[in-house]
Amino acid sequence: MKRLSFALLFSLFTMLAYSQEIKETSFKSEIQEVTVFLSGAQIFETASGQISAGESFILIKGLSPYVDEKSIQVKGMGDFTIQAVNKRLDYLSEQQTGEKVKMLQDSILAIQRNQSIEMARLEVLKEKTSLLNANKNIGGTQNGSTLTELKQAMDFYDTELMKIKAEELKIQANLQKENEEMNKLSNQIAAMQESGNESTSEIRIRVKTDRAGVANFEINYLVANAGWYPKYDVRVKNVSSPLSLIYKAEVYQNTGVDWKDVKLRFSNGNPNQGGQIPDLEKWELNFARLTTFNPRTQNFGSVSGKVVDAGDGEGIPGATVMVRGTTIGTVTDIDGNYSLTLPSGASQLSVSFIGYQPRDIAINSSRVNVSLQEDTMMLEEVVVTGYGTQQKKSITGSVATVRIRGTNSMDAMEASPLQTSVVENQTTVEIEVAEPYSIKSNGEKTLVDLKNYQVEASYRYSVVPKLDNDAFLIAEIADWSQYSLLEGESNLYFEDGYVGRSILNGSSLQDTLEISMGRDRSIVIQREKNDEFSKKRAIGSNITESREYKITVKNNKSQPVTINVEDQIPVSVNSDITVEALGLSGGKLDPNTGLVTWTITLQPGAQQELKLQYEVKYPKREKVILD
């Protein structure tokens, strides 16, 4: 038994000694391209350098701590074989970052100590001024002073007070400069700590070759804590001109690594989305009294609020807030505030930030504040592997799936790579930015112009006077699928003025895309009830009530307009209640919905009157609500 234990220990020490003998060489890498997904980003880097004969580790350092190890792909060019690839956190970089932060903090403390001395000096000067003012009476109150003594005293006070004021001004100027310097140092510290995780990660590539030489690597991987949201500027000069559609990306990245002069692409894919087709469960039909229905949620046009840390109540900057099931989202500002325009049917927000547990929260108000709990599992689950210390969740399925390919032949210059796992994206649409672009890792929102389309559009006005007396301009775009638009918020500009925000429904199944351009108050709408026609009378065992509404539409614009007007009559769901339309001024009635529509064209300055008349009959013993 002792011999067996000794043999095992000897083998273990031998393996450790062997692994420690393998040379490690750091290669400098640069980010060349970034594909930003709706959630997450794919980073493409290149690295090159000299490798030694035999086995060695190539270290690609200074990477984001949020690299998804399962997505790492490494392609090598050179006369060598790739034996293994893995990722680990680099806590040495964290220590170096901590030392830099401490140096900056020490600088702030030094400035604060100097300011304390300067403030004390200001107090001394204040006392000195008070002492001079207290001794203004020359020669006391009994004895008069000669002109010479008076002049000497005035010169003395003038000299001394000027010295005091000059020193005070100098100290105050120094205090102002020191405050500005402290603000710069504080901002620098905040920027260095922005990612919430001061460590970086590194990719370790184990290679083997018979001779020393040059090695080139192409590396790509997915990284969390980045993404983009589609945004639009919709501009209409007048209803006779094409529509200008500016497609933008609101991109954020808080990966811990700046993207400097990279080739930037935006994809409508989401590699984090599950690819498993859902299964239909059995539909069990029962009596209504035994069936539970979810209450219908109220729809709001927009929502705003604040995302805070549940522990200290402080706002969380850079948190992502999305309308669940859509591509509409935003990032919180430096105080944790957000604001979103909501599509119809929006019921939940998805809120997340690295290091916190994500939350889905119901939209039950136009203001929704969210508190996030720290994710202790993310912070604490760290294990030790043969390659070093790394996050536990990153190990799964990486080392076990090593496949070693390659050749030592001089004729084949491309080394066969090992991939821990391959992430296969869905068929996506990518928009590439032509010029190199830089985005800092600070969580701030950056708007990037992607495309500018001049789109032929037709325009009409829609009004629903029962609910709102304003007319809404609707732009209609045919064959809109060619633009690869996603659902997103749009800023609306009409006749060179900002008119509000709306939703561009890029997920619509209609052949014609409708974009609401907001309100146009140059079209005046009025809806009035005609009390003379609206009567209630009893006939036999029934009550008959009649209603008439007069809708007046006037065009105050300088050009003719086409307007769709919508109103309604009630629809009976009881056989004892009958509804009859009496006069609709040529409007079309949908008997299933009770919706009445008119399409009218008005010349400049013209107006038209529409009438809506209907009659309701029901039993005397019952009541109905018509108003």
Secondary structure, 3 states (H helix, E strand, C coil): CHHHHHHHHHHHHHHHHHHHHCEEEEECEEEEEEEECCCCEEEEEEEEEEECCEEEEEEEEEECCCEEEEEEEEEEECCCEEEEEEEEEEHHHHHHHHHHHHHHHHHHHHHHHHHHHHHHHHHHHHHHHHHHHHCCCCCCCCCCCCHHHHHHHHHHHHHHHHHHHHHHHHHHHHHHHHHHHHHHHHHHHHHHCCCCCCCEEEEEEEEEECCCEEEEEEEEEEECCEEEEEEEEEEECCCCCCEEEEEEEEEEECCCCCEEEEEEEEECCCCCCCCCCCCCCCCCCCCHHHCCCCCCCCCCCEEEEEEEECCCCCECCCCEEEECCCCCEEECCCCCEEEEECCCCCCEEEEECCCECCEEEECCCCECCEEECECHHHHHCEEEECCEEEEHHHCCCCHHHCCCEECCCCCCCEECCCECCCCCCCCCCEEECCCCEEECCCCCCEEEEEEEEEECCEEEEEEECCCEEEEEEEEEEECHHHHCCCCEEEEEEECCEEEEEEEECCCCCCCEEEEEEEEECCEEEEEEECCCCCCEEEECCEEEEEEEEEEEEEECCCCCEEEEEEEECCCCCCCCCEEEEEECCCCEECCCCCEEEEEEEECCCCEEEEEEEEEEEEECCCCCCCC
